Amino acid sequence: MLDSLVKFVREQYRTNEFIPLHAPVFGGNEKRYVLETVDSTFVSSVGAFVDRFEREMEAYTGSPRAVATVNGTAALHVALMLAGVKSGDLVLTQPLTFVATCNAIAYCGAEPVFIDVDKHTLGLSPVALERWLQEHAYLDVDGVCRVKSSDRVLRACLPMHTFGHPVELDSLIEVCGCWGLALVEDAAESLGSLYKGRHTGTFGCVGTLSFNGNKTITTGGGGMILANEALGGRAKHLTTTAKKAHAYEYVHDEVGYNYRLPNLNAALGCAQLEQLDSFIAAKRILAGRYQAFFEGSQFQFVVEPQGCRSNYWLNAVICENLMQRDELLAFSNQAGVMTRPIWKLMSHLPAYSKSLQGDLSNALWLEERVVNIPSSVVPELQV
Ligand SMILES: *Cc1c(COP(=O)(O)O)cnc(C)c1O
């Protein structure tokens, strides 16, 4: 089985060289646009490509406003501030995520509370969330959600669309509504993924994207905040050192951040965005082939949840147990086909091990079994 998997992956990518988990594909106007910024001298925080990238991302996602940032973590940091997260607050999130999700919470002086995930989405479980809140939280006279034992404020809920597969948004929106929680979506991995026909990252009060080198499209490093007009305007202000518009004077009206995306990076992003639909088409064909390949095997290929269209950013299989997982990892990596176990749970990291947590049975189960397999766009499959 492992031998035929390695062969199968090599057939897809048509190479005997090392096959990474996710490499970018530059098959369009990347060089042309990047050189345009150099020729224009506008390589830094101001430039036409930044505006163009933001407007095109608004059109693509359907978000009223899109604000480009220097990376996805910075986007999340500002998104949480926009959602009202303050020092001492708590933010409900999933333990099965990339560390950036929790780091952004910590940058606000807040702390995560870990709630279990669902096995079919790999993302935050609305049932586990509701159950934890029923047991541990109350709404005070002002309608603020607080922890019973400490009276600490539970300000927001931050689900993450794991590997591009959307979480159960309808139910999460309902739970957040009942408990006065601001919903912020970490859509770093799910650019192009739809939940009931609508783009992930546009359901909560704020959403964020990432364009790191290993994501579905890349700007080298970069991110995006998706929000309504009012919060989007505030995001632009905060990420632009809180500078008031003025022809030549420096006027900054609060503590701001230098989180702007340089024009050089935005140029790369514009070229990549032109190919996004064909990238996703290719990724979905590859995912379909993997699904057929693993059918009836001891590995369960992770498929998009019902009612969703996933970008299949990273393909994943669920192994039967830890031993089988380790065999898969050892064999494939030895053979030059990169595979990687899912993240260690955030609740196991030194920085977050003392945070509140609910029952994490599913996350613990998945932590021992999920393996990512090569997922780069196969250029021949682009349509
Ligand atoms: C990639 C990613 C981010 C953002 O990462 P950056 O490298 O800062 O762009 C945030 N959350 C998740 C879950 C991610 O996968």
The ligand as an SDF file (V2000), in Angstrom:
LIG
                    3D

 15 15  0  0  0  0  0  0  0  0999 V2000
   -1.1280   30.1100    7.5500 C   0  0  0  0  0  0  0  0  0  0  0  0
   -2.0290   30.2970    8.7020 C   0  0  0  0  0  0  0  0  0  0  0  0
   -2.1590   31.5380    9.3640 C   0  0  0  0  0  0  0  0  0  0  0  0
   -1.4080   32.7860    8.9980 C   0  0  0  0  0  0  0  0  0  0  0  0
   -0.0730   32.5720    8.8280 O   0  0  0  0  0  0  0  0  0  0  0  0
    0.9450   33.6400    8.2400 P   0  0  0  0  0  0  0  0  0  0  0  0
    2.1590   32.8050    7.9750 O   0  0  0  0  0  0  0  0  0  0  0  0
    1.1680   34.6630    9.3070 O   0  0  0  0  0  0  0  0  0  0  0  0
    0.3950   34.2570    6.9970 O   0  0  0  0  0  0  0  0  0  0  0  0
   -3.0890   31.6360   10.3850 C   0  0  0  0  0  0  0  0  0  0  0  0
   -3.8270   30.5950   10.7640 N   0  0  0  0  0  0  0  0  0  0  0  0
   -3.7420   29.4030   10.1630 C   0  0  0  0  0  0  0  0  0  0  0  0
   -4.6100   28.2920   10.6060 C   0  0  0  0  0  0  0  0  0  0  0  0
   -2.8320   29.1960    9.1220 C   0  0  0  0  0  0  0  0  0  0  0  0
   -2.7510   28.0000    8.5380 O   0  0  0  0  0  0  0  0  0  0  0  0
  1  2  1  0
  2  3  1  0
  2 14  2  0
  3  4  1  0
  3 10  2  0
  4  5  1  0
  5  6  1  0
  6  7  2  0
  6  8  1  0
  6  9  1  0
 10 11  1  0
 11 12  2  0
 12 13  1  0
 12 14  1  0
 14 15  1  0
M  END
$$$$
